């Protein structure tokens, strides 16, 4: 049995930084949005998402 190992070059920081910043901004937006949204809006969003996935909710 022969095992091969893939050689992967690490990405430089300049290539990873935009993805990290975007992820941080997106996560902050979700936390801020959930923190300031009304309970009815959050319930409706979760309810619609469950129906979109085909899951029962009631």
Buried (B, 14 or more C-beta within 10 A) or exposed (E): EEEEEEEEEEEEEEEEEEEEEEEEEEEEEEEEEEEEEEEEEEEEEEEEEEEEEEEEEE
